[in-house]
Amino acid sequence: MPIGIITLHINHIFRFRFEILLFLLCLGLLSCRANDNFVSQTTNNIITFMPTGVDIELEKSSIIKSITVFDDKQIQISSTAFSGPPAKIEKVYFNWSSGKIYSFRFQTETQIYWQKETAPIKSQKGRLELGIPFLSPNSNFNKNQKTPVILLQKAQTQLSVQITNGTVASSTYHLKIKLPNGIPIIVNGRFTSPYQKWHNYYPIQIESTVPNGHIVANLQIKPTLKNEGRNWNTSQRIFFQTKTIDELQSSISIEEAHLPTSVSGDLLTHLQPNTLTLPGYLETLLPQKHIDDSFPVTFQTIYIRNNLSATIPILVSAMVQERNTKKPIIFLSPPSDVRSQKHQSFSVINLEPLTSNAVSLPLYVNPNLTPKPGNYQRKVQVQLWGVETIVDQALFPLKIILPNRLSFLVTVLATIWGILGLSYLIANWEQLIAKLSNKNLILISFFGAIIFGFVNLPSTFLISLSNFLLGPFSFLITAFFNEILYFTLLVALLTIVPQKGTIILVSSVRFLLNGILLGAMSPIILINLFVSVTGLEIGFWLAGKDLTSRLNCLILAILFGISDALSTWVDFQIGITFYRLFYADWYIWLMVGLGGFLYTFIGVLLGAQLGRHLQKVVN
């Protein structure tokens, strides 16, 4: 019997009833939550809170079928479905509370996207936010800023400004931003609705003569109508320091780049590290497994250390390249609308002071460019915002795995062969039994029960212990029962009953006992059974029925060894196809050579000797 994935089958035996209970429990839990059979991603739609709900400005490429809103307790509070293409700005109506976080689920035909937004404070006053080079996710950043933001001397950066209107429907605003040794920025505008936002970027450059200072913004909002409220004034400031590139290069370092991770940076420990496994041929036939080159297949999370007691704006980029030629891998390049000219994915972040900062970068795959398996490397670079100078870079490995087409072909052929073998056995069952005498049938049934009792039962109970003691080399113990003892008893039976169909019948008895008493009955085991039995029957026919001859026994040992080695290899291919298992090549060939051929060879020789002694007793 092949032993490539025998561990998987035996474990299913003990876990069968437990899994049923667990399955029922999961059904009960799933009935309490939304049932989403889609891939979750994130999106960047612009969500603006209005008095009666939200206005959602959808991305241009979005073809949304429905929008669902959940509160901070994940209770659905609103839902909108679309019969056709949605408008550029869609309204979703619900009552919201100040300061609470709401989750928005955007559903397409094949995907689900999530986005979270915090509801603003319901106040007549609005809000002013500043950021370099972009706004901080923390809305109180300007008030809570305790460390300076680093700006490069004589280098241009950008100032991000956002004004959010209050509850006043119609108002005008006047914004004045004071820069050190520079002309102030003055902006005037008008709001026409509550909670309306205005956002803009302004290029700024700090001279080297200013080592530190503040950027101060003063805002005044006036209601258009006098009876709508009073004027409102606020101010925000950003504390900055200027540094040279040389002063910053020794303060920033790349620590690690984990892959694969989730978009939030959580390492996917159930997957191989530094490895990207693409869907196999069978999975690509399923709509939910089809690769869309416009969406990431996974993420890598890069950890960057900032040793300064100041916030540093940086640009992090990553690309996949050949290990020798250093050329970019085109089929792993991001789509043209989200990548740089160097086939890189990138992100701009503010490094928090005196800590390690994590940034997640997406990894894309274009299936139309024929992805190739192999070993590549990820090149991660960090540069300061506003300049092209690289302050640090590092290389990390990447292995691309494509499920072997050969395993799929072998599985298909083995499945077809199993179906044909089962059909033949059912159609010729009576003729097969009629050729054997009652004495031989009793012996075959007796040996089938003995094989079950001395092979299947011990290996079943010892497999957990052997896995604990030897791990992947547990077959050194289990193969004694599955190979040596099994073939010893099988060949002993063939010596006594050297007739066609003996192997099929004794294997059927063993299979039925194993399935009825231990529950180890599955289509995979049945396929392996017919592949193994076919090879053994052919080997027995080629070696000759007279096993009293030592030459015939030696030939039978070689043929049975080759047959069982082939069955073990087919067993591995079936496991790779159906169970998404991955094995090192050396491990497969070790199992095929040692567990498949050598142990079988020894078992056949022992069985021939045992059979000659038993034959004397029978005669």
N, C-alpha and C positions, 0 to 999 in steps of 0.2 A: 504493500500500500504506500503510495507517495506520502512524504512527510513534510513537503514544503510549507503548506499552510494548515497542517493537522492541528497545530496549537490553536488556531482561530476557531476551527470546528469544535474542538473539545471544550474550549471556554464557553462556547454558545450553549453547550449541554447544561452546564451548571448555572448559567445565568438566564436560562430560558424563562423559568417561572418568575424570577425577579424582574426580568425585562417586561413581562406582561403587566405586572403590578405597576412598574415605573411608567409604562406606556399609558395605563389608565389614569395614573396620577397626573401625567403631563397633559392628557386630554382635559382633565378638570381644570388645570391651571390655565391652559390655552383658551378655555371658554370664558375666562375672565378678562381677556385682553384681546387687542386687535390681532387678526390673523393675517400676517403679511408674508407672502411667499415670494418676495422680491429681494433684490440686492439693495442695501441701504447705502446712500451716498449723501453728501452735503451739497448745498447750493448757496448762491449769493444773491438772491432776489432782494430788492430794496423794499423793506416793510416800514410803512409810516402809520403810526397809530392816529386814528381820527376819533371824534366824539362817539360815533356809533359803531366802531370796529377798526378795521385797518384797510389801507390801500397798499396793494402789492404790485410793484413794478417787476414784471417777470423778465428773465433773461431772454435774449433774442432767440436762442436755440431751443427754448423750452416748449414742448408740446404737452401741456398738462391736461389730464383727464379729470382730476379732482383735487381740491385743497381741503384739508381737515385740520382743525385747530384743537389743541389739547392744553389744559391749564397746567399749573405746576404740580398737580397730583396725577397727571396723565389721564384725566377724564375728558372725554370728547365734549366740546362745548359748541362747535359749529362745523359745518361741512358744506362745500359747494362743489357741484359736479358740472362738467361742460360737455355739451353734445357735439361741439365743434371746436375749432382753434380758439384759445382764450384771447382776450384783448391784451394790449400792452400793459395796462393797469387794471387789475381786477379788485373789486371791493368785496370784503368778507365782513359780515355784520355779527357782532357779539358784544356783550358787556365785559369790559376789562377793568382790572383794578391796578392801581398805581404800584409800581415796584415789583410786580409779579413777573415770572418768566413763563412765556407761552411758547409751545412747540408747534411748528407748522409742518405738516406732512404734504408734500407735493408728489402726486402719483401720476406716472405715465403708463403706457401699455406694458412696459417690461421693467420699470425701475421705480424706486421710491426714494425721495430726497427729503432730508430733514433740515430744518433751520430753527434756531431759537432766538427769540427777541425778548428784551426786558421792557415792560410797559413804562412809559415816562410818568413822572409825578404830575397829577392833575392840579395844575396851578396856573394862575393867571400869568405868572412869569414864565419866561422861556429859559433857554440854556445856551451858554457859550462854551465851546470846546476848542482847544489848541493842541497841536501835535507836530512833532518833527521826527521823521518826514511824513508821518501819517498820524491819525488819531489813535489814542490808546483805547483798548477795549474797556478800561476802567473809566467810567464817566466822571469820576472824581479825581482824575489824575492830576489836573492842574492845582487842585486844592491840597492834595496829599503829597505833592512832589517834595521829596526830601533829599534826593541826589540830583546832581546836574546832568544834563544831556550833553554828550560830547559832540562838538562841531569841529570839522577840519579847518585849519587855517587856510585861507585863500582858495577854498573849495566851495562850490555852490551846492546848496541843499534846498529843501523845500519846506515851507510852513503850511500845514493843513489847518483849515479853519472851518468850523461848522456852527451854525446858529439854528436853534430849534425854537419855533414860536410857542407861546403859551396858549391859553384858552381863548385869547382875543382873536376874533375871526378876521378882522382887517386891521393892519398896523404897518407902520414904517419903521425901519431900523437904520441906525447910523453906527458904523464900526470904524474905529481908528486903532491901528496897530503901530506901536512905536518900536523902532529898531535902533540898536546902538550905532551911532555914527552913520545913520542912514535916513533917507527920506521916508516919512511915515506912509503907511498904506491906509487909504481912506475908501470905504465902501458904503454906498447908500442903496437901499432896496425896499421892497414892499412884500408883506405877507397877505395872502387873500383867504387863508383858512387856518383853523387851529392846528397846532402841532406840525405845521409845515416846516420843512428843513431847507436850509441853504448851505451849500458846501463849495469850497474852492481851495486851490493850491496856489502858493506864491513862492517864486524862487527868491532865496535870500543868500547873502554872502557876508560873513563876518571877517573883518580885517584882522590881521595878526597882532595889531596893536591893542586889541581888546581881549585880554586873557579870560575874562568871565563877565557875566552880566545877566540882564533879564530882557526878555521880549514881552512887552506889555500890550494887551488888547483891551480897549474900553468899548462897551456896547451900550447903546441907548435904543429902547423900543418905545414908540409912541402909538397909542390907539388912534385910528383914523377918526372915529367918532368920540366926542368928549364924554358921553355917558357910558362908555364901555370900560372905563378904568383910568388909572393914573399911568404916568410915564414910568418906565422901568429901566434901571441902570445896573450894569454888572461889569466886572473886569476879571481877566485871567492873565496869568503870567507863566513863562517858562524860564527856569534858571538854566544857564548853559555855561560850559567851559570850552575853550578852544585848545586843540592839541595838534601836533604834527603827526604825519604818518609813522615816522620812526618811533615816536613815543607810544603808539598804539599797537604796533606789530608784535611786540613782546608780551602784550596783555591779552591777546585773543588766541585761543587754541581749540582745535577740533579734537574732541575726546573719543567719540564713538559714533557709528552710524548703524543703527539696528534695522534689520529687514528680515521678514516682513512685519509690519506693524499696522494698527488701525490708524484712521485719520487723526485720532486724539493722541497717538503715540504709544498705545499699549502694544507690547510685544506679543505676537501670536505664537505662543509657545508650543502649540500643537502642530506647527509647521516647521520644516527644516530651516535653520538659520541661514541667512545669506543665500537663500535659494528661492527662485521663482518657478513655480510649477504651473504650467499652462494646461488648460483643459485638453483632455484626450479626444480621440476621434469620436467616441461614443457620446461624450458630453457636449461636443459642439453641435450635435443634432438637436439638443434641447435648447429652447428659446432663452431660458434664464442663464445658460452657460455660454451663450455666444459672446465673443469678445467684441466690445465696441471700442474702437480706438479713441473715441472722444472722452472716455471715462477711465480713471485709473484702475488698474488691476490690483494694485496694492500700494503701500506707502513705505517709505523709509524715514525713520526718525533720527535726526542728527543732533548730537549734543555738543554744544559749543560753550567753552568756559570763558567768562569775563573776570579778569583779576583786578580790574579797576573798581573804585568806589564811585562809579558814575555809569549812567546809561549810554550805550553805544549803538547808534543805528548802523546796521550792516545789511549786506545782500548775500544770501546763501544760495549757491547753485550746485547742481549735481547733474552728471551725465554718465552714460555707460559707454565704455570704449573697449577696443581690442587690447589685450594684454601686451602684445608685441608691437603692433603698428601704431597704437594709440589713436586709431581712427574711431569716430563715433559709430555706435551701432544704430543704424537708421531705423530698424524695426522696433527699437526700444525708445525712440525719440518721442517727445511729447507732440501733440498736434500743433500745427503751425500757428494757431491762434493763441496758444498758451506757452510757447517756448521762445527762447532767444534764438539768435541767428547761429549759435554754436550747438544747437540741439540739446539745450539744457533746460531743465525745470528749475525754477528759482522762487525765492520768497524773501521778502524784506521784513526784518524784525528788529526790535529794540532789545539789545542784550541787557538783562537786569544785572545790577552790580554785584560783584563778589559771589557769583553762583554759576551753576551750569544751566544753560538754557536749551530747551528742546524745540526743534522745528521739524514739522513733517512735510516731506516733499513727495509728490505722486510719482508713480512709475506706470508708464503706458506701454501698450503692446499693439502694434498694427498687424493684424492677422493677414492682411493683403500683401505684406512684404515677406512672407514665408519666414517666420521665426525659426532660428536654428538653435538647437541645444549646444551647450558648451560652457566653458569657464571664461568669464569676462571680469571686468573690474569697474567699480564705481568711483568716479573722480569727484570729490567734494571740494569746493572752493569757497572761501570767505573773503569778501572784499568790503571795504568801507563804503558807506553810502555816498555817492557823488563823485567817486574816483574809480579808475580801472585797476588800481594797484591791488594785487592779491596779498592779503596779510597772512593767510594760512591755507594749506590744502593737504588732503590726505586721500589715500587709495584704500578701497575696501573690496573684498571679493564678491562676486555674484555668479551663481551657477544657474543656468537655464535648463530646466528639465521638461522634455516633451515625452509624454507616454509613448512607449515603443509601439509602432504599428505592427511589428512582428507579434507582440503579445496579443494584440487584437485579432490578428489573422489566426494564430494558433488557437485562441479561445473559440472562435467561430467554427473552425474545423473540428475541434474537440467536441463542441456542443452538437454539431451535425452528426459526428460519429457516435456520440452517446445516444442521440435520438434513434439513429439507425440500429444500434446495438440493442436498445430496449425494445424496439419494434420487432426485431428478429427473435429476441428471447421470448416475447409474448406469443408470437406466431408459431414458434417451433418448440414451445415448452413441453408439450405432450410427447412429440417425437424424440426430444432430447432425453426425457426420463425413460421412455420405452426401450432405449438402447442399453440401459443399465439394469442389472439384476437387482433384486430386492436387497441382497447382501451388500452390494456396492452402494446402493442408495443409503442404507443404514450407516455404512462406514463414512460416506460423504457427510451426512447429517451429523454424525458423531464428531468427525474432525472439525466441521464448521463450528460446533458448540465449543470444542476444546480450544480452537483458535480464538474464539470470542472470549473465553474465560481466561486464557493464558496470555493473550496479546492485547485485546482491546481494554479489558478491565484494568490491568496493571498500568498500562500507559495512560489511561484516563486519570487514574488517581495519582500517578507520579508526575504528571506533567506540570502541575503547579509548583511542586517541590523542586523539580529539575529547573524550571524557569527561574525560581528564586536563587538556586545555587549557581547555575551556569549561564543564565541569561540566554543569549542567542545560540549558545552552544549546548542547549539542553538536549538536542537531538543525539548527543553522545550517549545519553541514558535511554531516552525513549526509543531510539533506533534499535536498541538491543531487542525490544519487544516487537516493534513495528517491522523490522527487517530480518534480523538473524533468527529469532524464535518463530516468526511467521513463516519464513521460507523453509525453515527446518521442518515444521509440521506439514506445510503444503507439499514439499517434495517427498516426504515420507508417505503421504497419501497417494501421490502420483506413482510411487513405486509399487504400492499395493493395488491401486486402481488405475492402470495406465491407459485410460480411454479418453476419447474426445468428449469434451463437455464437463469433465471433472472439475476443472478450475472455475468454470462459470457457475456450476451448482454450489460448490463449497463457498465461493465468494458471495453468492446470493444468500446463503444461509447466514453467513457472517454479517452481511449488510442488514438483513431483516432483524436479527437479534440486536445488533448495534442500534438500529433505529427504534425498535419497540422498547427495549429495556433502558437505553441511555438517551433516546431522543435525538441521536446524531443521524438524522435522515434529511438530506437536502439535495436539491438539483446539482449543486457543485460536487458533493460527494459521489452522486450517481454518475456524473460525467467522468470523474477520476476513476471510478470503478471500471467502467467500460473501456477506458483508455488502457488501464493497467491489465485487465483481463485479456483484451485483444492481443497485446504484446506477449503476454505469458503463454497464451494458447499457440501463437505462431512459433514462439521459441521452443515449446514442448514438441510441436510437430516436426520442427527442423532437427532437433536433437535426437529424435527417435524415442520410441516408447520403452525400449529395454534399458531401464536405469540400473540394472545389475552390472552393466559394463562400465568400467571406470572411465573409459574414453567418452562415452555418452554423458556420463555425469559431469565431466569437465566441460564438455561442449554446452550442456544445459546450464551450468553455472555461469559461463560467459554470456550466453544468450539471455538468461534471466537477469543478469547484472546489467546488460545493455538495455533491456526492456524496462527494468525498474528505474534506471537512470533517466531514460527518456520520459517515463511517467512522472518522475520527480520534477524534471525540467518543465513539462507541460503544466504540472501543478503550480509551479511558480508563475508561469505566464497567466494562468487563470486568476491567481491572486492579484497580480499586477493590474489586470483588466477590471475585475469586478470590485476589488477591495481597495484600489488605489494604493497598493503597497509598493514600497521602494526598497530594493536590496542592492548591496554592493555586488559587483560581478564576481569577486573572489568568493563571496559567501554562497552565491548560487552554485558556482562550480565546486566548492567544497562539499555542499550538500549533495550535489549530483554525483560527484566522484566517490565520496566517503559513505554517505548515507544511502545513495542510490545503487552504486555498483559494488563497492568493496564488502559492505555488510551483507548484501544479497548473495554475493559470491560465496562468502563464508557459510551463510545459512543453507544454501543449496548443497554444498559439500557435506555439511553435518546432517542434512535431511536425507541425503542418499544413503549415508551409513546407517542412520536410524531406520530408514525404510527397509533396508535389507534384513535387519534383525526382526522387524515387525512382520515382514513377509513370511519369515520362517514360522512365526507364531500363528499367523492366519492360515497358512497351509497345513 
